[in-house]
Amino acid sequence: MKTKNILAFLGILTLIRIIWLATQGISPQEAYYWMCGDRLASAYFDGPPATAYLVRFLGFFTGGSLEILRFAWPLFALLASWLAFQWIRTISNDVVASWTVLALNALPIFNSHSVTVGPWMPTLVCVLGGLQAAYSAVEGRRKDWLPAAACFALACLFRYEAVLVPLGFCITILAVLRNKQQPDWAVLAALVVLPLAVLWSPLAWNAKLEWIPIAGGTLQTWWRPQPGGWGRNLVEFFREYSFAGGVALLAGLAALVLGGLKRGAGRFLLVAAGLSAFWAVYQFLIGRSFSTPAWLALVPVLAALIGFLARSRWMPLAGSAVLALAILQSAVMLREEGRMRGVWLSVAKEVHKATREIPASDGGGFLIAENADQASVLAVFFKAAAGSKYPPVFVPESPALTSQFGLWPSYADFVASDLVVDEFFTEQKGYNLFAGRNALFLGSDLPQTIKGAFAQVSPLRKIQLPDGGELTIFLCLDYQTLPL
């Protein structure tokens, strides 16, 4: 396929994605990153800070409108596709590059990330830009190692796992030591120092929280296989990549390894994706999500498979069948996502009606949602007061740190004071600003942390969800805080 045809295809596809997005509501993930953009930090519970800063930056040009700034993500998908085409064409040929771009844009996960605010599409753009510069450096333009390292470092600010890509190049550079040759220390320093420099602040932030956000488990859970999670992860993998695409990608891993045995493009693809692919397999074995490392290895694995099969006479027929099945599953996935996006506006309207039934109290009423997704999406419709340090919607108080909401100010927090307002709280030198206030709680069930913290809790109204589920709005009167 000629370059102009690829550009036309990507342009039309981008326009379709923008039109689709314009007709859809806000997703919980988009709402969450919009909230993070209003509360900038060195890092967040779910990852590095770049997505929040990007949302804040785009907000300067859109008046802070989430509905408008999210149109940047189809453009990121366009850029990622174009970079993939240019890079694969450079190391292989136009045929392999064209099939790679077609396959990439057929996959459900790529289509989902192209219309959803999040870190994955910007990460892919940065990694592909770095790989293009790295290949140019390998081919003789040594100075291109610096922009390659810069792109990889920027990718690390979107997802920590992106560090696997420059680490793969570092291992390859150091491998010459076995032949008693001197590695290129300057290149090695650039690939190590730049990612480490940009990650210093996020890592320091994680260290203050005893590495809970970035580790997500104990040392034992990081090395012991967890067969119980394999089935769940496989189902999610085939849902995100389609069954046909998932099988093709598994075959692509074999093609990646076989191609890496030869010098040239195959070896470069293995260096680019080998460590990410290995980490994805390892994450699968210990029962954890392997979505991000699989995402980082996606383009090289596709290119390796297509390059391996390019000369087969069955390639056009088999490739077309895989693409058709992947596109069909993409359509199903986006249809379901659209249904769930649409329900949140209806939920917000019901909650807004319910706020009129909150009895007056000093300081006014407040809102609590069952989980971070619900709280995030409701926060788009219930803006916080100007200058307020509190989020517009809270999650129930919990001793466990499970989301960024556990780090933001909460209705359960005490304000430091030397005045003892209650003799029973003499060991707590402070008072609670929300004590005595009324609230609404939205959830599928009523947790004990809500039932025990209010003097009276009663169901107010029920909301039916498209998937058959049900949410209930509870009226919660006279917040008293939970016992110490």
C-alpha positions in Angstrom: 0.0 0.0 0.0 1.4 3.4 -1.0 2.1 6.1 1.6 -0.7 8.4 0.4 -3.2 5.5 0.7 -2.0 4.8 4.3 -2.4 8.5 5.1 -5.9 8.5 3.6 -6.9 5.4 5.5 -5.6 6.8 8.8 -7.2 10.2 8.2 -10.6 8.7 7.5 -10.3 6.3 10.5 -9.3 9.3 12.8 -12.3 11.2 11.6 -14.6 8.3 12.4 -13.1 8.0 15.9 -13.6 11.7 16.5 -17.2 11.5 15.4 -17.9 8.5 17.6 -16.3 10.2 20.5 -18.4 13.3 20.0 -21.5 11.2 20.4 -20.4 9.4 23.6 -20.4 10.3 27.3 -17.5 10.4 29.7 -15.9 7.2 30.9 -14.7 6.7 34.5 -11.1 6.5 33.4 -11.3 9.8 31.5 -13.0 11.4 34.6 -10.2 10.1 36.9 -7.4 11.6 34.8 -9.3 14.8 34.6 -9.5 14.9 38.4 -5.7 14.1 38.5 -5.1 17.0 36.1 -6.8 19.3 38.7 -4.6 17.8 41.5 -1.1 17.6 40.1 1.4 15.5 42.0 4.8 13.8 41.6 3.1 10.5 40.9 -0.3 8.8 41.4 -1.5 5.5 42.8 -1.9 4.0 39.4 1.2 5.3 37.7 3.5 8.2 36.8 2.3 11.8 36.5 2.6 12.6 32.8 -1.0 11.8 31.9 -2.3 14.2 34.5 0.1 16.9 33.3 -0.9 16.3 29.7 -4.6 16.6 30.6 -3.9 19.9 32.4 -1.8 21.2 29.5 -4.6 20.3 27.0 -7.1 22.0 29.3 -5.4 25.3 28.7 -6.5 25.2 25.1 -10.0 23.8 25.7 -11.1 25.9 28.7 -10.7 22.9 31.0 -13.3 21.0 29.1 -12.9 17.2 29.3 -15.4 16.7 26.5 -13.1 18.6 24.1 -9.6 17.7 25.2 -10.3 14.0 24.8 -10.4 14.5 21.0 -6.6 14.6 21.3 -6.5 10.8 21.8 -7.7 9.9 18.2 -4.9 12.2 17.1 -2.4 10.3 19.3 -3.6 7.1 17.6 -3.1 8.7 14.2 0.5 9.7 15.2 1.2 6.2 16.7 0.0 4.5 13.5 2.1 6.8 11.3 5.2 6.3 13.4 4.7 2.5 13.3 4.4 2.6 9.5 7.5 4.8 9.0 9.6 2.7 11.4 8.5 -0.7 10.0 9.0 0.5 6.5 12.5 1.6 7.4 13.6 -1.7 8.8 11.5 -3.9 6.4 9.4 -2.8 3.5 6.1 -1.1 2.6 4.1 -4.4 2.5 5.0 -5.4 6.0 4.6 -1.8 7.3 1.1 -1.6 5.7 -0.1 -4.9 7.1 1.2 -3.9 10.5 -0.7 -0.7 10.6 -3.9 -2.3 9.3 -3.6 -5.1 12.0 -2.8 -2.5 14.7 -5.9 -0.4 13.9 -8.1 -3.5 13.8 -7.4 -4.7 17.3 -10.0 -3.9 20.0 -7.5 -2.6 22.5 -6.0 -0.1 20.1 -9.4 1.2 19.1 -10.4 1.5 22.8 -7.3 3.4 23.8 -7.6 5.6 20.7 -10.9 7.0 22.1 -10.2 7.0 25.8 -8.1 9.5 27.8 -5.3 7.5 29.4 -1.5 6.9 29.4 -1.3 4.0 26.9 -1.6 5.9 23.5 0.9 8.6 24.5 3.3 5.9 25.8 3.1 4.1 22.4 3.8 7.3 20.6 6.9 8.0 22.7 8.2 4.4 22.4 7.7 4.2 18.6 9.5 7.6 18.2 12.3 6.3 20.3 12.6 3.1 18.3 12.7 5.0 15.0 15.6 7.2 16.4 17.3 4.1 17.9 17.3 2.3 14.5 18.7 5.3 12.8 21.5 5.4 15.5 22.2 1.7 14.9 22.4 2.3 11.2 25.2 4.9 11.7 23.7 8.2 13.0 25.1 7.8 16.4 23.8 11.2 17.6 20.2 9.8 17.3 20.7 7.8 20.5 20.1 11.0 22.5 16.5 11.7 21.0 15.9 7.9 21.4 16.8 8.0 25.1 14.7 11.2 25.5 11.6 9.5 23.9 12.0 6.4 26.1 12.4 8.7 29.2 9.2 10.5 28.3 7.4 7.2 27.8 8.5 6.2 31.4 6.6 9.2 32.7 3.4 7.7 31.3 3.9 4.1 32.3 6.7 2.7 34.5 6.9 -0.4 32.4 8.2 1.6 29.4 11.6 1.4 31.1 11.8 -2.2 29.8 12.4 -0.8 26.2 15.7 1.1 26.9 16.7 -1.6 29.4 16.6 -4.1 26.5 19.0 -1.9 24.5 21.3 -1.6 27.6 21.5 -5.4 27.9 22.3 -5.7 24.2 25.0 -3.1 24.4 26.6 -4.8 27.5 26.5 -8.2 25.7 29.6 -7.2 23.8 31.6 -7.6 27.0 31.5 -11.4 26.5 33.5 -10.9 23.3 36.0 -8.8 25.3 34.9 -5.6 23.5 34.2 -2.2 25.0 30.5 -1.2 25.0 29.5 2.3 24.0 29.5 3.8 27.5 28.1 7.2 26.3 25.0 5.5 24.7 24.6 3.3 27.7 24.7 6.4 30.0 22.1 8.2 28.0 19.7 5.2 28.0 20.1 4.8 31.8 20.5 8.4 33.1 17.6 10.1 31.2 14.9 7.6 32.3 16.3 7.5 35.8 16.4 11.3 36.0 12.7 11.7 35.0 11.6 8.9 37.3 13.5 10.1 40.3 10.6 12.2 41.7 7.9 9.5 41.1 10.1 6.9 42.7 10.7 9.1 45.7 6.9 9.6 46.0 6.4 5.8 45.9 9.2 5.4 48.5 7.3 7.6 50.9 4.3 5.3 50.7 6.5 2.2 51.2 6.3 1.2 47.6 2.6 0.1 48.0 1.3 1.8 44.8 4.1 0.6 42.5 4.6 -2.9 44.0 0.9 -3.9 44.6 1.8 -6.9 46.6 4.4 -8.8 48.7 7.7 -10.2 47.6 6.1 -13.7 47.7 3.4 -12.7 45.2 6.1 -11.4 42.8 7.8 -14.8 42.4 5.2 -17.5 43.1 3.1 -18.7 40.1 -0.7 -18.1 40.5 -2.5 -20.5 38.3 -5.8 -19.2 39.7 -5.4 -16.0 37.7 -4.4 -17.5 34.4 -7.9 -18.1 33.2 -9.1 -14.6 34.0 -6.1 -13.1 32.4 -6.5 -15.1 29.2 -10.1 -14.1 28.9 -9.1 -10.5 29.3 -6.3 -10.9 26.8 -8.6 -12.3 24.1 -11.2 -9.7 24.9 -8.7 -6.9 24.4 -7.0 -8.3 21.3 -9.8 -10.5 19.9 -9.5 -14.2 19.7 -8.1 -14.2 16.2 -5.7 -11.4 17.0 -4.7 -13.0 20.3 -3.8 -16.3 18.6 -1.8 -14.4 15.9 0.1 -12.5 18.6 1.0 -15.7 20.4 2.4 -17.0 17.1 4.1 -13.6 16.7 6.2 -14.3 19.9 7.6 -17.4 18.2 8.3 -15.4 15.0 10.0 -12.7 17.2 12.4 -15.2 18.7 13.1 -17.0 15.4 13.7 -13.6 13.6 16.0 -12.6 16.4 18.4 -15.4 15.6 19.4 -13.6 12.5 21.2 -10.3 12.2 19.3 -7.3 10.8 15.7 -6.2 11.3 14.7 -9.4 13.1 17.4 -8.9 15.7 16.4 -5.2 16.2 12.7 -6.2 16.7 13.7 -8.8 19.3 15.8 -6.1 21.2 12.9 -3.7 21.0 10.2 -6.0 22.3 12.0 -9.0 23.9 12.1 -7.7 27.5 8.6 -6.4 27.3 7.3 -9.7 25.9 9.2 -11.6 28.6 7.8 -9.4 31.3 4.2 -9.9 29.9 4.6 -13.7 30.1 6.1 -13.4 33.6 3.2 -11.2 34.8 0.8 -13.8 33.4 2.5 -16.6 35.3 2.2 -14.8 38.6 -1.4 -14.0 38.0 -1.0 -10.3 37.4 -2.3 -8.1 34.6 0.1 -8.1 31.7 -1.7 -5.5 29.6 0.9 -2.8 29.6 4.0 -4.9 28.7 2.0 -6.6 26.0 1.0 -3.2 24.7 4.7 -2.1 24.6 5.6 -5.2 22.6 2.6 -5.1 20.3 4.0 -3.3 17.2 7.3 -5.3 17.0 5.5 -8.6 17.6 3.0 -7.8 14.8 5.9 -6.8 12.5 7.8 -9.9 13.3 4.8 -12.2 12.5 3.9 -10.4 9.3 7.5 -10.3 8.1 7.8 -14.0 8.8 4.6 -14.8 6.8 4.9 -12.1 4.1 6.1 -14.5 1.4 3.4 -17.0 2.0 0.7 -17.2 -0.7 -1.9 -17.6 2.1 -0.9 -14.3 3.8 -3.5 -12.1 2.1 -6.4 -14.5 2.8 -5.3 -15.4 6.4 -4.5 -11.8 7.2 -7.8 -10.5 5.9 -9.7 -13.1 7.9 -7.9 -12.1 11.1 -8.4 -8.4 10.4 -12.1 -9.0 9.8 -12.6 -10.9 13.0 -10.7 -8.3 15.0 -12.7 -5.4 13.5 -15.9 -7.2 14.4 -14.8 -7.7 18.0 -13.7 -4.1 18.1 -17.2 -3.0 17.0 -18.8 -5.1 19.7 -16.4 -3.8 22.4 -16.9 -0.2 21.4 -20.7 -0.7 21.3 -20.6 -2.0 24.9 -18.3 0.8 26.0 -20.7 3.3 24.5 -23.6 1.9 26.4 -21.7 2.1 29.7 -20.6 5.6 28.9 -24.1 6.7 28.3 -25.5 5.5 31.6 -23.3 7.8 33.7 -25.2 10.9 32.5 -28.4 9.3 33.6 -26.9 8.3 37.0 -25.6 11.9 37.5 -29.1 13.3 36.8 -30.7 11.0 39.3 -28.0 11.9 41.9 -28.6 15.6 41.2 -32.4 15.1 41.8 -31.6 13.3 45.0 -29.4 16.2 46.3 -32.6 18.3 46.6 -33.8 15.8 49.2 -30.8 16.2 51.5 -31.9 18.0 54.7 -30.1 21.2 55.4 -27.1 21.0 57.7 -24.2 23.2 58.8 -21.6 23.1 56.0 -24.0 21.5 53.5 -24.4 18.0 52.2 -21.7 15.9 50.5 -21.5 13.0 48.1 -19.9 9.5 48.5 -19.6 6.9 45.8 -19.0 3.1 46.2 -15.7 3.1 44.4 -13.1 5.3 42.6 -14.7 4.8 39.1 -18.1 6.0 40.3 -16.6 8.9 42.3 -14.5 10.0 39.4 -17.3 10.2 36.8 -19.7 11.9 39.2 -17.0 14.5 39.9 -17.3 15.7 36.3 -20.9 16.6 36.9 -20.5 17.9 40.5 -17.6 20.4 40.4 -15.8 21.2 43.7 -16.0 24.6 45.2 -13.3 27.0 44.0 -10.2 26.7 46.1 -11.5 23.6 47.9 -8.9 20.9 48.7 -11.5 18.2 48.8 -12.6 16.3 45.7 -16.3 16.8 44.6 -17.2 13.2 45.4 -15.6 10.9 48.0 -15.2 7.1 48.4 -15.9 5.4 51.7 -13.2 5.6 54.3 -10.9 2.6 54.5 -7.7 1.7 56.3 -6.4 0.1 53.1 -4.8 2.2 50.3 -6.5 1.0 47.1 -6.8 4.1 44.9 -5.7 7.8 44.6 -8.8 8.7 46.6 -7.1 7.3 49.6 -4.4 10.0 49.3 -6.7 12.9 48.6 -8.4 14.8 51.5 -11.4 12.9 52.8 -14.6 13.6 54.7 -13.1 11.3 57.4 -10.0 13.4 58.0 -9.5 15.4 61.2 -8.2 19.0 61.2 -5.4 19.7 63.6 -6.5 21.8 66.6 -5.5 22.3 70.2 -9.1 22.5 71.2 -10.7 19.3 72.5 -14.3 19.3 71.2 -15.3 16.0 72.6 -13.9 14.3 75.8 -14.0 11.0 74.1 -11.5 12.1 71.5 -8.8 13.5 73.7 -6.2 11.3 72.0 -7.1 12.8 68.7 -6.1 16.5 68.8 -8.4 17.7 66.1 -11.9 17.9 64.9 -13.8 16.7 61.8 -15.2 19.3 59.4 -18.0 17.0 58.2 -19.3 15.9 61.6 -23.1 16.5 61.8 -23.5 16.9 58.1 -25.7 14.9 55.8 -24.7 13.0 52.6 -25.8 10.8 49.7 -24.2 7.5 49.1 -24.3 5.8 45.7 -23.5 2.1 45.4 -24.7 -1.4 44.7 -24.5 -2.3 48.3 -24.3 -0.4 51.7 -20.8 -0.9 53.3 -20.4 -1.0 57.1 -18.2 2.0 56.9 -21.2 4.0 55.8 -23.8 2.4 57.9 -21.7 2.8 61.1 -20.6 6.4 60.4 -24.1 8.0 60.1 -26.8 8.1 62.7 -29.4 7.1 60.1 -29.1 5.6 56.6 -32.1 4.8 54.3 -32.5 4.0 50.6 -33.8 6.9 48.5 -34.0 5.6 44.9 -32.7 2.9 42.7 -31.1 3.1 39.2 -31.1 0.3 36.7 -27.9 -0.3 34.7 -27.8 -1.6 31.0 -25.8 -4.7 32.1 -28.6 -5.7 34.4 -27.0 -4.3 37.6 -28.5 -1.9 40.0 -27.3 1.1 41.9 -29.0 2.6 45.0 -28.8 6.1 46.3 -28.9 6.2 50.1 -29.7 9.2 52.2 -27.2 9.3 55.1 -28.0 11.6 58.0 -25.8 13.1 60.7 -22.2 12.0 60.1 -20.5 11.1 63.3 -17.1 9.5 62.1 -16.3 5.9 62.8 -15.1 4.9 66.3 -11.3 5.1 66.9 
